């Protein structure tokens, strides 16, 4: 038995990554964390750009902290439980940037991807209907 240097669990030699002293489970976990950190940096960059275009307030946002704090709460739109293992989860601005909402931690929540898409489609259809009536 060999002790994994990351999780400190005893492992069989075949369970370790080739040429490394950590197990394959720790390697997969590290890859997921790296992916999410990269994805959250992209989200923040795009949201900051859009907020600047709309002239909204921009504050530093730690997506990891928001995820850790909000994952125990229900979806911000439908109220059902969020399960990161099975559900596709997105970050959502409570008040959209296009409507003058701030890019700040207090204005961001976790929602199901389908809930977020349905809400954005409703806003799009409503805006289209209102523009047709005005024109």
N, C-alpha and C positions, 0 to 999 in steps of 0.2 A: 504494500500500500504506500502511496505517495500523497503528501498533503498539498492541496492546491494553494498557491500563494495568494489568491484573491479571496476565495470563500472559506479557506482553511478547513475544508472537508476532506476526509481521506478518500482517495480515488485509486482505481486500478490504473496501471501504466497506459493501457489502451484508451482510457478516457481522457488523457491529457492531449492537448494540441501538439502536433509534431514539432519537436525542437523547443517547446515552451514548458514552463512549469505551472501552467494554469489549465483548468479543465475546459472542455468544449462548451459546457453550459455558461461558464463565465465569459468565454470568448463571444458567444452569441449575444449575451446580455450587453457586453461592451459595444458590440456592433449596433444593437438597437439604440442604445443611448447616444452613440455618435450620430446615427441617422436623425434622431429626433432633435438633437442640438443643432445640426445643420439645417433641418427643416424649419425650426423655430427662428433661426437667424434670418432665413429667407422671408418668413412671414413678417418679422419685425421690419426688415428693410423695405418690403413692399408697402406695408401699412404706413410707415413713416413717409414714404414718397407720396402716397395718396393723401395723407393728412396735410402735407405741405401744399399739394395742389388745391385742396379745398380750403386752406387757411385755418385748419383746426389746431388745437392745442396738442403738442407732442411731448410725452413724458417717457422715461425709460420703462420698458416692460420686460419682466422676467417670466417668460412663458412656462418655464419649469416650475416656478413657485405657484403660478396660477393653476397649472395642471395638478400639482400635489394638493393644493388647498381645495379645489373644486371637484376633484374626481369622486369624493364621497357624497357630493350633493347630486340631486337629480338634474336632468337636462333643463337648461334655462328656458326652453320653449314648450316642450310637451309634458315635462314633469316626471318622465319615466327614469328609471335607474340607468346610469351610464356604466357600461361594462367595457373597459379598454381591450379586453381579450377578444370580444366578438363584435363590438360596435365600431363604426367609423365615427370618430369624434373630431370636431372642429372647434376652433376658437371663433367667437362671434363678438362683434362690437354691439353692445346693447343699443346705443344710439348710433346709427351708421355714420361713417365719416362723411358721406355725401350729404347728410342732413345736419352737419355741424358738430357731430359727436367727437369727443377727444380720443386720441390714441393714448390711453392711460390704463393702468391696472384696474381701476374702479369701473371702467367701461367695457371690460372684456369678460366673457363667460364661456363655459364649455357647453356645447350643444351637439346633438346628433347631426350627422351630415345631411340626412334627408330632411330634418326639421329646418335646417339653415337654408337649404335649397328651395324648399316650399315657401318660406318666408320671403326670400329674395324674389322669387317668381311672382308672388302676390304683389309686392311693391312695384315690380316692373309692369305688371298688367294694369295696376291702378294708375300709374303714371301715364301709361299709354292711353288709357280711357280718358283721363282728365285732359290730356293734350288734344285728343280728338274733339272733345266737347268745346274746348276753348277756341280751336281753330276754325 
